[in-house]
Amino acid sequence: MFVLLFTFIFSCYMKTNFTIFLLSVMFSISCCKKQYMEDFDEHYKGEWHSADQFTPNSGVKSEIYFIINGKNSEYGFMCQVSCKACSCQLLTKGKAVINSKHTKMTIGSGNGMKKIKLDINEAPHLNAAKKWECKVNNVVMLKN
């Protein structure tokens, strides 16, 4: 009789622990869900550029840009203006995803390329001049 009671209590205890474990795994997976940028908001898709920045030491104009195109997305930091992906201080390519809170995007594959995390300060919107604009890492970006 004691063995049956012990077995019943133990099985109830294990079912409870397994249920709690399963629920916690499902919750953590749903919290970490990421979407491709253009699936979240189609206005992100395309090519975005910052204003030109002049570097007095080199005499070269440079810019920050990103291209959202699914797995073929790209991010360039301080790249030569006249040549996309040329003379960049930092360049990465790969998928572009957004976190579930829509406050950060990650660009890069991690396969030999860096994954870059960027803060989304302002989502894409039409500015007063009727051009698409967003703010990423506190830099105003305009869509081409």
N, C-alpha and C positions, 0 to 999 in steps of 0.2 A: 504494500500500500504506500509506504514511504517513497519507494522508488518511482511509482507512478506519479505521485504528487510532485516530487522533485523534477521529473521529466517534463511534466506539464508547465511548471513555473519556469524552468529553464528555456523551454521552447517559446513561451510567451515573451520572456526577456529577450531572446535572440531575435524574434520577429520585430519587436519594438526597436531594437538597436539597428537592425537591417533597414527598417522603414525610415528611421531617422537618418541613417547614412545615405540611403537612396534619395531622400528629399533634399539633403544638403548638396549632393552631387548635382542634382537637377537644377537647384537654385544657383549654384556657382556657374554652371554652364550657361544658364539664361542671362546672368549678370554680365558675363564676358562676351556676349554675342556682338560680333562686329559685322558691318555691312560694307559692301563696296560703296564708295563715295557716290557714284552716279545712280546707284539703286536707291540711296537714301534721298537724294535731291538731284534731279537731272541738271540743275543750273550749275553744279560744280563741274560737270563735264566740259572739257575744252582746255584752252591754254590761258594761263594767268601770268601777268608780269607786274613787277613793282616799278616804281619810277626809277629812271636811270640815276646811278650814283657815281659821281666822279671821284676817282682816286688820284690825289695830287702827286703822290710819289711815282706812280707808274704812268700817269696821264691817260689812263684807260677808263672808259665808261663801263660800269658793270651793273648787273641787276640780279634780282632774285626772281625765279620763275617756278611754276609747277604746271604739269600737264596731267589732267585726270582722264584716263582712258583704260579703266579696268586693270587688268594685269600688266598692261604696258604703260603705266603711269611713270612720271619722272619728276624729280625735284632737283633744281640747281641753285646753289647759293653763291652769290658774287661771281657770276659768269660774265664773260665778255658780251656786250649787248649785240654786236653785229653777228655773232655766231653762237647759236644755241648749243649748249653742252661743251663749249670751248673755254679753256682756261678757267674752269670753275674751281673755287676753293673746296667745294663739296658737291658731289653729284651722285645721285642714287636713282635706280630704276626698279620697277616692280609694281606689285598691286598697291592700290590706295584704298584704305579702309577707314571707317569712322567708328568711334566707340559708341556705346549705347546711350550715353548722355549727350552726344553730338557736340562735345566740347574739344575733342582732339581727333586729329587724323594721323595716320601712319602711312608713309610711303616707303616702299622698298621690299625686296624679296628676302633679304637675309642670306641669300646664296651668293656669297662673295661681295654683295653690295650691302651697305649699311641700311638699317631701318631707321628712318627719321620720324620722330614724333613732333607734330606741330600743334600749337594751340589755335583753336578757332575762336577768334574774338568777335567776329561778326559774320553771319552767314551771307551768302550771295544775295544781293538786292540791287535794284536799279537806283543809281544816284541821281542827283539833280540834272546832270547832263544826259540822262537816259542811257548810261553805260553800266554794265554789270560790274559790281565792286564787291569785294569781301575783305576782311581783315584777318590775317594769319600771322601769328607771332608778333602782333602789334604793328604789322606792316600792311599798308593798303595795297591791295592787288587789283588790277583791272583785267577784265577778260578781253582777249583779242577776238 
